[in-house]
């Protein structure tokens, strides 16, 4: 359990993911405060995690040791306004959003530069995240190590150059959404083909795990992997799928990097 107190500005998805992940890892702080402009969102989170303290006062959150900005990029300016000039000298700001750089965060916090950017992924909920982070030079090596240990309790903590965080957001953090609907539809089709829920619940994860291991670790080229299965029923649809990936993801990535 962390000896540092935590404060969260924002009580939405990423806070819920982290609360569950840290809870499973027995890595929660002794005191955790949460503030959200939507009182219902904060109340719902507190119902699920009764150990949280909900407060309407952002300044109270700002007085904690670790202050998490758990907000979407458009809300970051307002979030920073709620805590700036109220932070303890030795506090650490932990920004969980893409797009907003360390430089912009420091400017938005009136020069406060004890900041890290960390991008948790959905799998952090079960301790299986693959989560990039980047540290301000104002944080000493020992402080960075302490933060890495905390972050590593909910998955791999990957320290990366700050300019790569948006690419990680596109490929790693959002990556599951490009596949989950396909897996669900295959599951539903499997039932219509006569497989039971139990057979699909064991067979599909085994198939996916094996396919990933084969593709990335068998020492084969992508073409050689494709050639292992003689029938590709969706081959004619692949150009359209590739085009959707290219167009949608490139446009969103460019927006994040502006």
N, C-alpha and C positions, 0 to 999 in steps of 0.2 A: 504494500500500500504506500502511495506517495506521501511524503511528509509535506510537500508543497501544497498550498491551497490553490484551487483553480476557480477561475471565473469564465463563464461563457457568455459572449454577446451573440445571441441567436440560439434558438431551441429547436431548430428544424432537423432535417434528415441526418446531416453529418454529426450533429451532437448526439442524436439517438444512436447512430452507428457506434460512435466512440464510447458512449456510456455502456452499451451492451458489450462491446469488445473489452474494455477495461474491467468491467464487472466479471466477465468470464475468466480474465487473466489474473484476477485478484490484484489489480493494479490501480484501483481508485484512490483518489486523495481523501484525506480525513474530512475535508470541507470542500464542497463544490457549489458555487452559486451560478444561477442561470438568469439571464435577462433577455426578454424578447418583446418587441413592440406589440406583438399579438399575445395578449394575456391568455387566450384559449390554447395557443400552441404551447406556451410554457406550462400551463396547468395539465395538459395532456401528457407532456413529458414527465412531469412530477408524479403523475398517477402511476406511470410505468416504472419510474425510478424514485421511490419515496425518500431516498437518502439525499436527493437534491434539495437545495434551498432556492426558491424562486423569489426574485426581487424586481421591483419596478424601477429601481435606482441603478442606472449604469455606473454611477460613481462608486457604488459599493462593490460592483464587479471589478472595477479598475484597481481596487486596493488589494487584490489577491496576488499571489506570487506568479502564477502563470495565467495570463489573460488570453483566452482563445477568441479570435474573431471568426466565428462560425457562420459566415454570411456569403451570399452570392456577390460577385463583383459589383453589380449596380448598387448594392446596399452598403458597401464598404465605407464610403465617405461618411455616411450618417453614423455608422458604427464607430469609426475613429473619433468623430466629434463627441460621442458619448463618453469616451475614456481619456482623451488627451488632456494633458495638464493635471490629471488625477492619478497617474500611475506612480507606484513606488519607484524609487531610484533603481532598485535591484530587481524589479519585475521583469518578466519576459513576455513580450507579445508573440503569440503563435497564430499566424494567419493561415487559414485553411482554404483560401480561395486561389484559383488561377488568376492570371491577368494582372493583378495588382502587385507590382514589384516592390522589392525592399526599398528602393529609392522613393517610390510613391508613398509607401507606408510611413517612412521616416518623415517625409514632408507633411503628410496628413496628421502625424502625431506631434507636430511642432518640434521636430528634431530628435525625438526619442528614437534611439536606434538599436535597442536591445531586442532584436526581432529575429524570428525564424519563420520561414514559410514551409508548411508541411501539407501534403496532399493525400489524406487518407482515402482509401478506396472502399467499396461496399463490402468486400471480403474481410475488412478489418473487424466487422461485426463478429466473425468467428475466429479472429486471430490469424487470418490468412491473407492480409493485405500485402501489397507490393507498393510501398508508399515513398515517393521521393521527398527530400527535404533540402533546404538551402539555408545557411546561417549567415547572419550579419557578422562582420568582423568585430563588432563590439562585444560579442559573446566569447568568453575565454574558453580554451580547449576543454577544461573540466566541466564547464557548463554545457558545452555542446555534447560531451559524452553522457552527461546526466539526461539530457533531452533525448538523445539517441536511444538510451536504455528504456526510457518511457515509451517512445514511439515504437520500439521493437517489440513491445509486449502485445501489440495487435497486428503484427506482421513484419515483413522485411522492411527495414528502414534504409533507404537508398539515398546517400548524400550525392547530389548531382549539381552541376553548374546551374545557377538560377535560370538561365535562359532556356533550359530544357524542360522546365516544369510544365509548360503548356503542352508540349508534345506528349509528356506522360499523362496529362489530363485527357488528351484525345484518344490515346492508344490504350493506356492501362486503366485509368479511372473510369472512363466511359465505355471501354471496350466490351464489357459484358452485355451492355444493351444492344450491341450489334449481333448477338448470338442468342440471348435468352428466349426471344420470341420464336426463333427457329427450333430450339430445343423443345419448347412447350408444344409447338405444332407437331413435331415428330412424335412426341409422347402421345398426343391425342390421336394421331394417325395409327400409332402402334396398337392402341386399344381397338380401333375399328378393324385392324387386321387380325385381331384375336389374341394379342398378348395381354396378360393381366397387369394390374397396377404394380404388383410385387415384382413381376418379371421386368417391367420397364424401369422401375425404381432401382433395381440392381444392374440391369443391363446397360442402360444409357450412361450412367456415370462411368462404368467400366469401359464402354466404347469410347467416350470422350477422353478419359484419362489415357487410354492406350493410343488413341489417335494423336494426341498432343505429344506424347513421348516418342512415338514413331516419327512424326514430322520434324521435331526439333533435335532429337538425340540419337537417331539411328545411323547417322552418317550418310544419309541419302540426299540427293538433290530433290527439290520440289517435284520435278518431272518424274523422277524415279518413284517417289512416293505415290503420285497420282496413278502411275502405271501398275501399281499393285492390285487395283480393283478394276476389272475389265469393263464394268458397266457404270456410266456416269449419267443417271437420268436427268440431271439438271444442267448438263453441259450447254444446251442451247440458251439457257437463262443466265449463264455466268457473265457474259458481257454486260448485260443490263445491271446485274448486281454489282459488278466492279465499277461501273459508271456511277451508280448511286453512292458507293463508298467514296470515290474520287471527288465527286461534286459536292456532296453534303459535308464531308469531313474537312476537305480543304478549305471550304468557305468558312466553316466554324473556327478552324485553327487560325486562319488569317484574322478573324474578328478578335480572337483571344490575344493575339500578338500585337494588336494596335495599341 
